[in-house]
Amino acid sequence: MLILIIITLVALSAGVATAQEVPIEPRRLPVTPNQLAIKSDKVPMQPAEMPIKPNSELTLERAIQIALHYHPRILQRRSEVGVATAKVGEARSAALTQVYGTLQNLNGTANSVGAANVLLSTVPFGFNPRGTGEINQPTSPSWSLSRIQSTYFSGINFSQWLYDFGRVRGFIDQRKYEHDAAVAKLAFTELEIIFEVEKRYWWLLATHEIVRVYQEAVNARNEEMRLAEILARTDLRPKLDVYVFKSDLERARFHLVEALNAEADAKVALDNAMGLSGAAPPYRLRAVWSDRPITQKVEDAVKLAFKLRPDITMLEDLIQAADRQIVQARSDFFPTLYAYGNYMQVGYGGQPGPGMSSVPNYAVGLVANWPIFNGFETVSQVAEAKYRKEAFRHALEDTEQRIILETQTALLNWQASLDEIRAAKAARDASQLEYELAQVRYRRQLGNTVDVQVAEQRFVADSVRYINSLYAYEVARAAYEEATGESLRKAHLLPGDSGQLRLLKHLERR
């Protein structure tokens, strides 16, 4: 018995001295990040512009702020908000004074037809200045295409919208609501990006923890194989144990390679979620798993979602915009009133040259336009606008039901994930004790390789399952905050880009 104890101690010391982490290289990209950026049309970021310093710590809050600032999908939505803002200005221009200048010079013939005047030109905006022709001359079949006369026209015109029955004001209001809908759409895109960043951030942390589990498994298998070799040389254990533990070691190495690959994939996915694909440097995550108790109730969660979700706001704005389109279409049943005026200088002469005479004219008055009959176009436009409003209303009802489903499902999954953490932790702790006892029994010649193998596989599987349960908890929490819109409000309360705070307007309106 004493000899067995001495051999066991020697084996343990040898295993500790020789057991080293297996040098497995992480997967490398075939080109550098800057080379990836150069292959696209986008100018690569300079080191001073990079929001992440190489090998620095990256928190979840910082990752979210980077995504809100750099992600191309969010930049696209911001540009769409700019387009909607410009359209509001375009709509407002119809209510302001319109001033145009006109300059025209024509050279042509002016053959008369008796005492009739000759229409020489047609000027935009409804002005038709006429030359005198050759008045009081008898009708004659003689005419000439070589006798050239010159006519010029210059002037300034203005018009001012005075009143209609809803077209101009309705169009302005429509553009305002469409602008608000674009802002809400931007907020909804941010909500999606935030959830994407959170999910990928926690998955990268989970894969890093899983790599550690399999690295420890490789080191343990290496130590067990060394011990089996020593015991086999002293004929205390069969040679079969060495090959059993060696196969376990290679399987552990295989799982470690898979885990390292998953970690590399998770890093690339997080870079993409932040809008830094091909440009992000190496960094470390700084986060702590949590399993806080859940106190939220379904009724309160649904009310919060109806208050904060930007897609509800977007559809409400589109309904209001469609209602203003109905007003615009109905306005064509009634007249539109304008104030109109112009000042013009008209010149007419026999031959082009400086001696040509000119006379001034001006006009001021009111203009009323009233489409008497347009082939029932107005009736069809009113019906189109009504159906568009009805379609948006049905879309809003569908969105509300979908939000209720998402909120209830997310809360149920979040509550279940907390129970899964407790069960997974208990299973891991129990399998760890089982594995340690199996190792002790094997060293004391009381167990065999099957006991160690089974215990080891259970311990590794339970450790990975416990990490996955922690990840599932964080993802379920993030899904709940996405379903209720809470993550959007939290993100805009964080220090960062102050321009983002304007997106809270759609929250205040609710």
C-alpha positions as CSV (number, residue, x, y, z in Angstrom):
1,M,0.0,0.0,0.0
2,L,2.9,2.4,0.8
3,I,4.4,1.7,-2.6
4,L,1.1,2.5,-4.3
5,I,0.9,5.9,-2.5
6,I,4.5,6.8,-3.4
7,I,3.8,6.0,-7.1
8,T,0.6,8.0,-7.0
9,L,2.4,11.0,-5.6
10,V,5.2,10.7,-8.1
11,A,2.7,10.5,-10.9
12,L,0.8,13.6,-9.7
13,S,4.0,15.6,-9.4
14,A,5.1,14.5,-12.9
15,G,1.7,15.4,-14.2
16,V,1.8,18.8,-12.7
17,A,5.2,19.4,-14.0
18,T,4.6,18.3,-17.5
19,A,1.0,19.2,-18.0
20,Q,0.9,22.4,-20.1
21,E,-1.8,24.1,-22.1
22,V,-2.0,22.8,-25.6
23,P,-0.7,25.5,-28.0
24,I,-3.7,25.8,-30.3
25,E,-3.6,29.0,-32.5
26,P,-6.8,30.9,-32.9
27,R,-8.2,31.3,-36.4
28,R,-6.6,34.1,-38.4
29,L,-8.1,36.2,-41.1
30,P,-6.3,35.9,-44.5
31,V,-5.8,39.7,-44.7
32,T,-5.5,42.5,-42.3
33,P,-8.5,44.7,-41.3
34,N,-7.1,47.6,-43.2
35,Q,-6.7,45.5,-46.3
36,L,-10.3,44.4,-46.0
37,A,-11.4,48.0,-45.8
38,I,-9.3,49.0,-48.8
39,K,-11.1,46.3,-51.0
40,S,-14.4,48.2,-50.5
41,D,-15.3,51.7,-51.6
42,K,-15.3,52.9,-48.0
43,V,-12.2,54.7,-46.8
44,P,-10.5,52.7,-44.0
45,M,-10.5,54.2,-40.6
46,Q,-7.3,55.7,-39.3
47,P,-6.1,54.6,-35.9
48,A,-7.0,57.9,-34.4
49,E,-10.6,57.5,-35.6
50,M,-11.1,54.0,-34.3
51,P,-13.6,54.0,-31.4
52,I,-11.9,51.0,-29.8
53,K,-8.2,51.1,-28.8
54,P,-6.3,47.9,-29.5
55,N,-6.4,45.4,-26.6
56,S,-8.6,47.6,-24.6
57,E,-11.6,46.6,-22.5
58,L,-15.0,46.9,-24.2
59,T,-18.1,47.2,-22.1
60,L,-21.6,46.4,-23.3
61,E,-22.7,50.0,-23.0
62,R,-19.7,51.2,-25.1
63,A,-20.5,48.6,-27.8
64,I,-24.0,49.8,-28.0
65,Q,-23.0,53.5,-28.4
66,I,-20.5,52.5,-31.1
67,A,-23.2,50.7,-33.0
68,L,-25.6,53.6,-32.7
69,H,-22.9,55.9,-34.2
70,Y,-21.3,53.7,-36.9
71,H,-23.7,51.1,-38.1
72,P,-24.6,51.7,-41.8
73,R,-28.2,50.7,-41.3
74,I,-28.6,53.5,-38.7
75,L,-26.8,56.0,-40.9
76,Q,-29.2,55.0,-43.7
77,R,-32.2,55.8,-41.5
78,R,-30.6,59.1,-40.5
79,S,-30.3,60.1,-44.1
80,E,-33.9,59.1,-44.6
81,V,-34.8,61.5,-41.8
82,G,-32.9,64.2,-43.6
83,V,-34.9,63.5,-46.7
84,A,-38.1,63.8,-44.8
85,T,-37.0,67.1,-43.2
86,A,-36.3,68.5,-46.7
87,K,-39.7,67.4,-47.9
88,V,-41.3,69.4,-45.1
89,G,-39.5,72.5,-46.5
90,E,-40.6,71.7,-50.0
91,A,-44.3,71.4,-48.8
92,R,-44.0,74.8,-47.0
93,S,-42.8,76.5,-50.1
94,A,-46.3,76.2,-51.6
95,A,-47.7,78.6,-49.0
96,L,-45.0,81.2,-49.6
97,T,-44.7,83.9,-52.3
98,Q,-43.5,82.6,-55.7
99,V,-41.4,85.0,-57.8
100,Y,-40.1,84.3,-61.3
101,G,-38.2,86.3,-63.8
102,T,-38.7,85.9,-67.6
103,L,-36.5,86.9,-70.5
104,Q,-37.2,86.0,-74.1
105,N,-36.0,87.1,-77.5
106,L,-37.5,85.8,-80.7
107,N,-36.8,86.6,-84.4
108,G,-39.4,85.5,-86.9
109,T,-41.9,86.5,-89.6
110,A,-45.1,88.5,-89.0
111,N,-47.3,88.0,-92.0
112,S,-50.7,89.5,-91.4
113,V,-54.1,88.1,-92.1
114,G,-56.2,91.2,-92.7
115,A,-56.7,93.2,-89.6
116,A,-56.0,90.3,-87.2
117,N,-53.2,90.6,-84.7
118,V,-50.4,88.1,-84.9
119,L,-49.6,85.8,-82.0
120,L,-45.8,86.1,-81.8
121,S,-45.0,84.1,-78.6
122,T,-46.3,82.2,-75.7
123,V,-44.7,83.1,-72.4
124,P,-44.9,80.8,-69.3
125,F,-47.3,81.5,-66.5
126,G,-50.2,82.3,-68.8
127,F,-48.9,85.5,-70.5
128,N,-49.5,85.8,-74.2
129,P,-48.1,89.1,-75.5
130,R,-49.2,89.9,-79.0
131,G,-47.5,92.0,-81.7
132,T,-49.5,94.5,-83.7
133,G,-48.9,92.8,-87.0
134,E,-49.8,95.0,-89.9
135,I,-53.2,96.4,-88.9
136,N,-55.9,97.7,-91.3
137,Q,-54.2,96.1,-94.3
138,P,-56.4,94.2,-96.7
139,T,-56.0,90.5,-96.9
140,S,-53.4,89.7,-99.5
141,P,-52.1,86.4,-100.8
142,S,-48.6,88.0,-100.9
143,W,-46.4,87.0,-98.0
144,S,-42.7,86.6,-97.3
145,L,-40.6,84.2,-95.2
146,S,-37.5,86.5,-95.6
147,R,-38.9,89.5,-93.9
148,I,-37.7,89.0,-90.3
149,Q,-39.0,91.0,-87.3
150,S,-37.7,90.9,-83.7
151,T,-39.7,90.5,-80.5
152,Y,-38.4,90.4,-77.0
153,F,-40.1,90.1,-73.7
154,S,-38.8,90.6,-70.2
155,G,-40.6,90.7,-66.9
156,I,-41.1,89.5,-63.4
157,N,-44.1,87.6,-62.1
158,F,-45.3,86.7,-58.6
159,S,-48.0,84.6,-57.2
160,Q,-49.2,84.1,-53.6
161,W,-51.4,81.3,-52.4
162,L,-54.2,82.7,-50.4
163,Y,-56.7,80.0,-49.5
164,D,-57.8,76.6,-50.4
165,F,-59.9,73.9,-48.7
166,G,-57.0,71.9,-47.3
167,R,-54.5,71.1,-50.1
168,V,-51.6,73.2,-49.1
169,R,-52.0,72.9,-45.3
170,G,-52.8,69.3,-45.6
171,F,-49.7,68.6,-47.7
172,I,-47.5,70.4,-45.1
173,D,-49.1,68.4,-42.3
174,Q,-48.7,65.2,-44.3
175,R,-44.9,65.8,-44.7
176,K,-44.6,66.6,-41.0
177,Y,-46.2,63.3,-40.0
178,E,-44.0,61.5,-42.5
179,H,-41.0,63.1,-41.0
180,D,-42.1,61.9,-37.5
181,A,-42.6,58.5,-39.0
182,A,-39.1,58.5,-40.3
183,V,-37.7,59.5,-36.9
184,A,-39.7,56.6,-35.3
185,K,-38.4,54.2,-38.0
186,L,-34.9,55.3,-37.1
187,A,-35.6,54.6,-33.4
188,F,-37.0,51.2,-34.3
189,T,-33.9,50.4,-36.3
190,E,-31.8,51.4,-33.3
191,L,-33.9,49.1,-31.1
192,E,-33.1,46.2,-33.4
193,I,-29.4,47.0,-33.5
194,I,-29.2,47.3,-29.7
195,F,-30.7,43.8,-29.3
196,E,-28.3,42.5,-32.0
197,V,-25.3,44.0,-30.2
198,E,-26.4,42.6,-26.8
199,K,-27.0,39.1,-28.2
200,R,-23.6,39.0,-29.9
201,Y,-21.7,40.6,-27.0
202,W,-23.0,38.0,-24.6
203,W,-22.4,35.2,-27.1
204,L,-18.7,36.3,-27.4
205,L,-18.4,36.2,-23.7
206,A,-20.0,32.8,-23.5
207,T,-17.7,31.3,-26.2
208,H,-14.7,32.7,-24.3
209,E,-15.9,30.9,-21.2
210,I,-16.5,27.7,-23.1
211,V,-13.0,27.9,-24.5
212,R,-11.7,28.0,-20.9
213,V,-13.8,24.9,-20.1
214,Y,-12.3,22.9,-22.9
215,Q,-8.8,24.2,-22.2
216,E,-9.1,22.9,-18.7
217,A,-10.5,19.6,-20.0
218,V,-7.4,19.3,-22.3
219,N,-5.1,19.9,-19.4
220,A,-6.9,17.4,-17.2
221,R,-6.8,14.7,-20.0
222,N,-3.1,15.3,-20.4
223,E,-2.5,14.9,-16.7
224,E,-4.6,11.7,-16.6
225,M,-2.7,10.2,-19.6
226,R,0.6,10.9,-17.8
227,L,-0.6,9.2,-14.7
228,A,-1.8,6.2,-16.7
229,E,1.6,5.9,-18.4
230,I,3.4,5.9,-15.0
231,L,1.0,3.3,-13.6
232,A,1.3,1.2,-16.7
233,R,5.1,1.1,-16.5
234,T,4.8,-0.1,-13.0
235,D,2.2,-2.7,-13.9
236,L,-0.3,-1.2,-11.6
237,R,-2.7,-0.4,-14.4
238,P,-3.1,-2.0,-17.9
239,K,-1.6,-0.4,-21.0
240,L,-5.2,0.0,-22.2
241,D,-5.7,2.9,-19.8
242,V,-3.1,4.9,-21.6
243,Y,-4.8,4.7,-25.0
244,V,-8.2,5.4,-23.4
245,F,-7.0,8.6,-21.9
246,K,-5.1,9.5,-25.0
247,S,-8.3,9.2,-27.1
248,D,-10.0,11.4,-24.5
249,L,-7.2,13.9,-24.9
250,E,-7.6,14.1,-28.6
251,R,-11.4,14.5,-28.4
252,A,-10.9,17.3,-25.9
253,R,-8.5,19.0,-28.3
254,F,-11.0,18.6,-31.1
255,H,-13.7,20.3,-28.9
256,L,-11.2,23.0,-28.0
257,V,-10.6,23.8,-31.7
258,E,-14.4,24.0,-32.3
259,A,-14.7,26.3,-29.3
260,L,-11.9,28.6,-30.5
261,N,-13.5,28.7,-33.9
262,A,-16.8,29.6,-32.3
263,E,-15.1,32.4,-30.4
264,A,-13.5,33.8,-33.5
265,D,-16.9,33.7,-35.3
266,A,-18.5,35.5,-32.3
267,K,-15.9,38.2,-32.4
268,V,-16.5,38.8,-36.1
269,A,-20.3,38.8,-35.5
270,L,-19.9,41.4,-32.8
271,D,-17.7,43.6,-35.0
272,N,-20.4,43.5,-37.6
273,A,-23.1,44.4,-35.1
274,M,-21.1,47.5,-34.1
275,G,-20.7,48.5,-37.8
276,L,-16.9,47.8,-37.7
277,S,-16.6,44.7,-39.9
278,G,-13.0,44.3,-41.1
279,A,-11.8,47.3,-39.1
280,A,-12.2,46.5,-35.4
281,P,-8.9,45.8,-33.5
282,P,-8.5,43.1,-30.8
283,Y,-10.2,43.9,-27.6
284,R,-11.3,42.3,-24.3
285,L,-14.8,42.1,-22.9
286,R,-15.6,43.4,-19.5
287,A,-18.9,42.0,-18.2
288,V,-20.3,40.0,-15.4
289,W,-23.0,37.4,-15.7
290,S,-26.1,38.1,-13.7
291,D,-29.1,36.1,-12.5
292,R,-31.1,38.8,-10.7
293,P,-34.7,37.9,-9.8
294,I,-37.5,39.0,-12.1
295,T,-40.3,41.1,-10.7
296,Q,-41.9,42.3,-13.9
297,K,-45.6,41.5,-14.6
298,V,-47.1,40.8,-18.0
299,E,-49.8,43.6,-17.7
300,D,-47.2,46.2,-16.9
301,A,-44.8,45.0,-19.6
302,V,-47.5,45.3,-22.3
303,K,-48.4,48.8,-21.1
304,L,-44.7,49.8,-21.2
305,A,-44.4,48.3,-24.7
306,F,-47.4,50.3,-26.0
307,K,-45.8,53.4,-24.6
308,L,-42.2,53.0,-25.8
309,R,-42.3,50.9,-29.0
310,P,-41.3,53.2,-31.9
311,D,-43.0,51.0,-34.5
312,I,-46.4,51.9,-33.0
313,T,-45.5,55.5,-33.2
314,M,-44.4,55.1,-36.8
315,L,-47.8,53.6,-37.8
316,E,-49.8,56.2,-35.9
317,D,-47.9,58.9,-37.8
318,L,-48.5,57.2,-41.1
319,I,-52.2,57.0,-40.3
320,Q,-52.2,60.8,-39.6
321,A,-50.3,61.4,-42.9
322,A,-52.9,59.3,-44.8
323,D,-55.7,61.3,-43.2
324,R,-54.1,64.5,-44.5
325,Q,-54.0,63.0,-47.9
326,I,-57.8,62.6,-47.7
327,V,-58.1,66.3,-46.9
328,Q,-55.9,67.2,-49.9
329,A,-57.9,65.0,-52.3
330,R,-61.2,66.5,-51.1
331,S,-60.0,70.0,-51.6
332,D,-60.3,69.6,-55.4
333,F,-64.0,69.7,-55.0
334,F,-63.6,73.4,-54.1
335,P,-61.7,76.4,-55.7
336,T,-58.2,77.6,-54.8
337,L,-57.5,81.3,-54.5
338,Y,-54.3,83.1,-55.5
339,A,-53.0,86.7,-55.7
340,Y,-51.2,87.3,-58.9
341,G,-49.2,90.1,-60.5
342,N,-46.5,90.8,-63.1
343,Y,-44.5,93.6,-64.7
344,M,-43.2,93.1,-68.2
345,Q,-41.4,95.0,-70.9
346,V,-42.4,94.0,-74.5
347,G,-40.5,95.2,-77.6
348,Y,-41.4,94.8,-81.3
349,G,-39.6,96.0,-84.4
350,G,-39.3,95.5,-88.1
351,Q,-35.7,94.4,-88.0
352,P,-33.5,93.2,-85.2
353,G,-31.3,96.0,-83.8
354,P,-30.9,98.7,-81.1
355,G,-33.6,100.8,-82.6
356,M,-36.4,98.5,-81.7
357,S,-39.0,100.2,-79.5
358,S,-40.5,98.7,-76.2
359,V,-43.4,99.4,-73.9
360,P,-44.0,98.5,-70.2
361,N,-47.1,96.7,-68.9
362,Y,-48.2,95.3,-65.5
363,A,-51.1,93.3,-64.1
364,V,-52.4,92.7,-60.6
365,G,-55.3,90.6,-59.6
366,L,-56.9,87.5,-58.1
367,V,-57.0,84.1,-59.7
368,A,-59.4,81.3,-58.7
369,N,-58.8,77.8,-60.0
370,W,-61.7,75.3,-59.8
371,P,-61.6,71.9,-61.5
372,I,-65.2,71.6,-62.7
373,F,-64.9,68.1,-64.1
374,N,-61.8,65.9,-64.3
375,G,-63.1,62.5,-65.2
376,F,-63.9,61.6,-61.6
377,E,-60.2,61.7,-60.8
378,T,-60.9,63.5,-57.5
379,V,-63.4,60.8,-56.4
380,S,-60.8,58.1,-57.1
381,Q,-58.1,60.0,-55.2
382,V,-60.3,60.4,-52.1
383,A,-61.1,56.6,-52.2
384,E,-57.3,55.8,-52.6
385,A,-56.4,57.9,-49.6
386,K,-59.1,56.3,-47.5
387,Y,-58.0,52.8,-48.3
388,R,-54.4,53.8,-47.5
389,K,-55.4,55.1,-44.1
390,E,-57.4,51.9,-43.5
391,A,-54.4,49.7,-44.5
392,F,-52.2,51.5,-42.0
393,R,-54.8,51.1,-39.3
394,H,-54.9,47.4,-39.9
395,A,-51.1,47.3,-39.8
396,L,-51.2,49.1,-36.5
397,E,-53.6,46.5,-35.1
398,D,-51.4,43.7,-36.3
399,T,-48.3,45.3,-34.8
400,E,-50.1,45.7,-31.4
401,Q,-51.0,42.1,-31.3
402,R,-47.4,41.1,-32.4
403,I,-46.0,43.3,-29.6
404,I,-48.3,41.6,-27.0
405,L,-47.0,38.2,-28.2
406,E,-43.4,39.3,-28.2
407,T,-43.7,40.8,-24.7
408,Q,-45.4,37.8,-23.2
409,T,-43.1,35.3,-24.8
410,A,-40.0,37.3,-23.8
411,L,-41.1,37.6,-20.2
412,L,-41.9,33.9,-20.0
413,N,-38.5,32.9,-21.5
414,W,-36.7,35.3,-19.1
415,Q,-38.4,33.7,-16.1
416,A,-37.7,30.2,-17.4
417,S,-34.0,31.1,-18.0
418,L,-33.6,32.0,-14.3
419,D,-34.8,28.6,-13.3
420,E,-32.5,27.0,-15.9
421,I,-29.5,28.8,-14.4
422,R,-30.3,27.3,-10.9
423,A,-30.7,23.8,-12.3
424,A,-27.6,24.0,-14.5
425,K,-25.5,25.3,-11.6
426,A,-26.7,22.5,-9.3
427,A,-25.9,19.9,-12.0
428,R,-22.5,21.4,-12.6
429,D,-21.5,21.4,-8.9
430,A,-22.7,17.9,-8.5
431,S,-20.9,16.6,-11.6
432,Q,-17.7,18.4,-10.5
433,L,-17.8,16.5,-7.2
434,E,-18.5,13.3,-9.1
435,Y,-15.5,13.9,-11.4
436,E,-13.1,14.7,-8.5
437,L,-14.2,11.5,-6.7
438,A,-13.8,9.4,-9.8
439,Q,-10.2,10.8,-10.2
440,V,-9.4,9.9,-6.6
441,R,-10.9,6.4,-6.9
442,Y,-8.8,5.8,-10.0
443,R,-5.6,6.9,-8.3
444,R,-6.3,4.7,-5.4
445,Q,-7.0,1.7,-7.7
446,L,-10.6,1.7,-6.6
447,G,-12.1,2.8,-10.0
448,N,-11.5,2.4,-13.7
449,T,-11.2,4.5,-16.8
450,V,-14.9,4.2,-17.5
451,D,-15.8,5.9,-14.3
452,V,-13.4,8.8,-15.0
453,Q,-14.6,9.1,-18.6
454,V,-18.3,9.3,-17.7
455,A,-17.7,11.7,-14.9
456,E,-15.5,13.9,-17.0
457,Q,-18.0,14.0,-19.9
458,R,-20.8,14.9,-17.5
459,F,-18.7,17.7,-15.9
460,V,-17.7,19.3,-19.2
461,A,-21.2,19.0,-20.6
462,D,-22.7,20.5,-17.4
463,S,-20.1,23.3,-17.3
464,V,-21.0,24.2,-20.9
465,R,-24.7,23.9,-20.2
466,Y,-24.3,26.3,-17.2
467,I,-22.5,28.9,-19.4
468,N,-25.3,28.5,-22.0
469,S,-27.9,29.1,-19.4
470,L,-26.2,32.3,-18.3
471,Y,-26.1,33.4,-22.0
472,A,-29.8,32.4,-22.4
473,Y,-30.7,34.6,-19.4
474,E,-29.0,37.6,-20.8
475,V,-30.5,37.1,-24.3
476,A,-34.0,36.6,-22.7
477,R,-33.5,39.8,-20.7
478,A,-32.4,41.7,-23.9
479,A,-35.3,40.3,-25.8
480,Y,-37.7,41.5,-23.1
481,E,-36.2,45.0,-23.2
482,E,-36.4,45.0,-27.0
483,A,-40.1,43.9,-26.9
484,T,-41.0,46.7,-24.4
485,G,-38.7,49.3,-26.0
486,E,-36.9,49.7,-22.6
487,S,-33.4,49.1,-24.2
488,L,-33.9,52.1,-26.5
489,R,-34.6,54.4,-23.6
490,K,-31.7,53.0,-21.6
491,A,-29.3,53.5,-24.5
492,H,-30.2,57.1,-25.0
493,L,-29.8,57.8,-21.3
494,L,-26.2,56.7,-21.5
495,P,-23.4,59.2,-22.0
496,G,-22.4,59.3,-25.7
497,D,-23.6,61.1,-28.8
498,S,-25.8,63.9,-27.6
499,G,-27.5,64.2,-31.0
500,Q,-29.2,60.9,-30.3
501,L,-31.3,62.4,-27.5
502,R,-33.5,64.0,-30.1
503,L,-34.9,60.5,-30.8
504,L,-36.5,60.6,-27.4
505,K,-39.1,62.9,-28.9
506,H,-41.2,60.0,-30.1
507,L,-41.2,58.7,-26.5
508,E,-42.3,62.1,-25.1
509,R,-45.2,62.2,-27.6
510,R,-46.6,59.0,-26.2
